[in-house]
Amino acid sequence: MPRIQGFEAYRMAMPRGRRPESILVRVAGDDGVVGWGEVTGSDLCWADMEERVGPALLGLDWDLPEEIGGIGGLGGRAAASAIDIACWDLWCRRQGSPLAHSLGGTRTSIMAGARLSPEPMLDVLLARVNRLISGGYTRATLAVHPGWDIEPVRAVRQAFPAIALQVDAMEAYTEAPEHLSALEALDAYGLVTIERPFPGGDLAAYAGLQRQIATAVCLDPADLETVDAAIAMQAGRALGLRISRLGGLTAARGAHDRALAAGWEIWCGGAGGFGIGQAAAVALASLPGCDLPSDVTEMPAATAVVSPPVSATGGVVAVPLTQPGLGHDIDEALIARLARQTLRIPA
């Protein structure tokens, strides 16, 4: 396997500060083949790439993307995720294989879901859900928190009885009686899942809630050890796969395999606002256990660096199977124009 001879990172910012910045990475082999990755960035992630992960990649001998895990472990999960995606893309391009197939995907298309940021006005919330439905999305995820949970869910369910509805509690609840009472009341509204109701490490709370409700409790794990422990404790029945949180495609596929074997439901989420992270999520969502609609919402046209862009038609996203790797061409000239900081190793 040719060695990695070049590593580049690009710090990107969405126009007018509408979204968190992304970091794009480019990994080049000495045979001229390149691979791309993306993650929602931070100063710490950038430092990991500059000081540890990037230099460690140069000259690395590897045969399979799974072997990159040790290098990714030199930094945090965000940096590891971007590197892992890029190395999978590079490897698949060399093999002439679509990323979805190389991961074990079996789908030619996936159903798209979308999540809504917190919205305290019911009329505005209903209008936003209506726009999603008009755009063909089959699942909406509402942000909830103590004191703002039953009322918005009831309103959306009454207005849109057929939509697949999920709630994301963003770890805001505890086992206080009033919190548990509210979570149990949500069980009456036909939800797909209640996502991350408690802090991720409190698996006992997850297990207790799952025993009390019919709705699937959904975990957002940060590592495979948490997945194994949650399955053993029956601390839920659904798994959200966020590539960046798990540290890359390799770990996310491992989490998928464990959840599938346990009979859990699975959905995937993309990361970043420039299309590369979304393309990786589409490939991951093609795996056989990912039956729930996944978060692969479209990117703004002005910042999409992938061609063709990741897009949904009638709530369905096609899995690209005619090109190797991520299945998209990368507009490197656009990346160069939009980048506000660039790192090259070697310089």
N, C-alpha and C positions, 0 to 999 in steps of 0.2 A: 504494500500500500504506500503510495507516495506520501512524503512528509508534508506537514503544514509549514509553509514558509512565510506566511504573512497574516497578520491580524489587524483589523481596523475596527474602530468603534465610532459611532456618530451619535452625538447628543442632540436630539430633536425636540422641538417644542411645538405644540399645537397653536394655531393662530389665536391671538387675543386671549390666551390662557384658558381656553375652554376645557382642556383636559390635562391630566398630568403628562409630563414629558415622557418620551420613549427613548430608549437607547437601542440603536440598530448595530449589529455586529456583522462583519464580513471576514470569513476565514478562507484563505487561499492555499491550495496545495501546490507543490512544485511542478505539477503537470498542467497548471493553468486553470483547473476547475475550482470554482468558488461556491461557498454556501453562505446563507444569510439567516440571522436570527433576530428576534426582537423581544424586548421586555419593557414594562413600565419602569422608568429609571429613578435613580436617586443619587445623591452625592456618594453614599457608601457603595452603591453598585458600581459607579464609575471608578471609584478608587480600587475596588476589587479587580476590575478589568485592567486598569493601568499598572497596578503594582504586583499583582499575583497571577491572575488567570491568564491574561494575555501573554506575558513573558513565558509562562510554563508551557503554553501550546506550541511555541516555535520549536521546530525540529522533532516534534513528538512522533514516535512510531505507533501506529494503531491500525487495526484491521477492521474493527466494528465500532459503530457509534457508542455501544454500551461501555466501551473501554475508556471513554472520556470522563466517566463519572469521578474518577480520582482527581482529575485536574479541576473539574467544576467544584469539587469539595474544598478547594483552596480559598474560595470566596463564599459569599452568601448565596442563597437559593436563587435570587434574581439574576446574578451574574452567571451562575451555573445554568440556569434555564436558557438564556440567550445563546450561550456557547453550545449547549446540547442541541438546540434547534438547528443552529448553523452547521454543526458537524453531521447531523442526520441529513440535512439538505445536501451538503457536500458529498457524503457517501452515496446517497441515492442518485445524484446527478452522475457520479462516476459509474454506477451500476446500470444507469438507464432505466431506473425504476421509480414510479411515483411513490412519494412518501407514504401515502395511505396504504398502498400494497405492502410496502416494506414493514410498516408497523403491524400488519395483520388485518387491515381494514377490509370489510366485505361489502360496504355500501357504495352506491353510485351517487347518492344524494342524501342530505340530512334535513331534518325539520329545524327551522330557525325559531329561537325564542329571543325575547328582549327583556332587559330589566330597566326599571324606571328609578331614577334618583328620588330621594325623599321629596314628597310634595304635600304640604299641609292644607291645601285648598281642595275640597272634594270635587268641585266643578272642573277645576283644572286637571286633576287626576283623571277624571272620567274622560275628558277630552283627549288626554294623552293616550289612554288605553284605546279609545276609539280610533285614533290615528294608526296605532299599531295594527289593529284588526283590519283597517282599511288597506294597510300595506301588506297584508297576507300573513302576518305573524300569528302563530298558533298558541303561543304561551307568553304570558306577561308575568314578570316577577316584581312584586311590590315591596318596597322598603317599609318595615314596621319597627316600632319600638314601644316600650311601655307607655300606655296612654294614647297611642296612635296605632291601633291594630284592628280591633273588631270593627270599628266604624268604617274605615276605608275598605276593608275586605268585604263587608256586607254590601256597601254601595256598589263596588265593582261587580260583585257576583249578581246582584239584582239587575244591574244594567246590562251585563254581558253574561248570561247564564251558561253559554256554551264554551267560553274561552277556558283553556287550561291555565289555572291560576296558581302561582307559587308565591311564597313570602320569604323575604330575607330579613332575619332579625339582627344580623350583624353582631352577634354575641352580646346583645344588650340586656338579656333577661337573666334572672337568678332563680333559685328555687323558693323564693318568697311566695307565700300563698297567693297573693294577688297576681303575681307574674304567672304562676302555674295555672291559675284559673283562666287568665286571658288566653294563654296558649292552648289550653284544652277547649276553650270556646271556639277557637278557630277551626276545630275539627268538624264543625257543622257546615262548613262552606265548600266542601268538595275540593280541597286544595291538592295539588300534585305533591308538594312537599312543604315542610317548614324547615327552612335552611338556617343553619348555624344559630340556633336559639341561645346557646350558652357558650362561654369561652371554650375553645377547642379542646383543651386538656381535660375538661370536666366530663369525662365519658360516663360517669355514674349518673350525672344529671340527664344526659342524652338517653341513657337506657331507661331511666325512670319515666321520662316523658313518653318514650316510645311504647312503654307498657300501658300507658293511659289513653292513648289516642290511636285511631285507625290511620290517620294521615302519616305518610312516611316522613320520618325525621331525617334530615339531610346533613351530612358532615362535609366540612371543607378542610380536608387533612393537609398537614404540612410534610408528612413523611409516611413511609410504608409501615413503620412500627405502629403508628396511630391507627392506620387502616386495619392491621391485624388485630389490635386490641379491641377496636370498635366492633369488628365482626364477632370476636369471641364473646363480647359482653352483650351482643345484640343491642348496641347503642345507636340504632337507626336502621333504615332500610333503603337509603339512597345515598349516593356519593356524587359530589361535585368535583370534577377534575379541572383544576386551574393549573396550567402548565407551569406558570411562574412560581406559584406557591410550593409546588412539589419539587421544583428544581430541574424541570426539563421533561422531554417526551419519554425518555427511558423510564423514569420513576412514575410518570403518569400512566404509561402502559402497564407497569407492574401493579399499580393501584387498581386499574381497570380489571386486570385479570383476577385479582383477589375478590373484588366486588362481584364480578360475573359468576365466579365459582360459588359464591355465597348466596346468589339469587337476588342481589341488590339491584335497584335501578340506578342508572348512571346518566349524567349529562356533562358537557364540556363547556369551558369558558375560554375565550381568547383574551389576550393581553396586549395592550399597545394600540396606538391610533394610526398606524401607517400601513396596515394590511398584512405584514409578514406574520405577526402573532396570530392574526385571525386565520390566515392560511394554514398555519400549523394546527390550530384548533379544529379546523374542518377535517384535516387528515386524521386527527385523533378521534373525532366524533364519528368517523367511518368504522370504528371498531365494533364488533358484533354486540357488545353489551350496552352501547350508548343508544338506548331506545327513547329517552326523553329529549324534547327539543333542546338544542344547545345554543349558548350565547355567542352567536357569530354575526352580530349586527354589522351593517355596512359602514365603511369608513367614509368620511367626507371626501368628495372628489379632489379637493385641492391638496390633500395630503396622502392620498393613496399612491404608494410607490410600487405596487404590484400591478401587473397587467396580464390577463384581464383582472379587474378589481374583484374582490370578494363581494358578492351581492346575492340577495335573495329574490327569487321570482315566485310570487304567490306563496311566500313563506317557506320556500324550499331553496337550499343552497346545493349546487352541483359539486360533487367531489372531482377535482381535476385529475384526470387519468391519462391524458394524452401527452403530458410532458413529465420528465423526471423531476425528482425532488419535490419542492413545494408546489410545483405545477404552474408557476407564474414567472413571467419575466420581471426583473427588478430594474427600475429606472434609477441607475446610479447617478445620472446627471441631476435628477430632481433631488436625490438625497444630498448631493454635494451643495445644492443651492439652499436647501432647508436646514442643513445642520448648523447649529450654533457653536459646536465644539467638536473637534475631530482628533482622534487618537490613532497613531500608526505605529505598529511594532513589527519589524524594526522601522525606525523613523526614516 
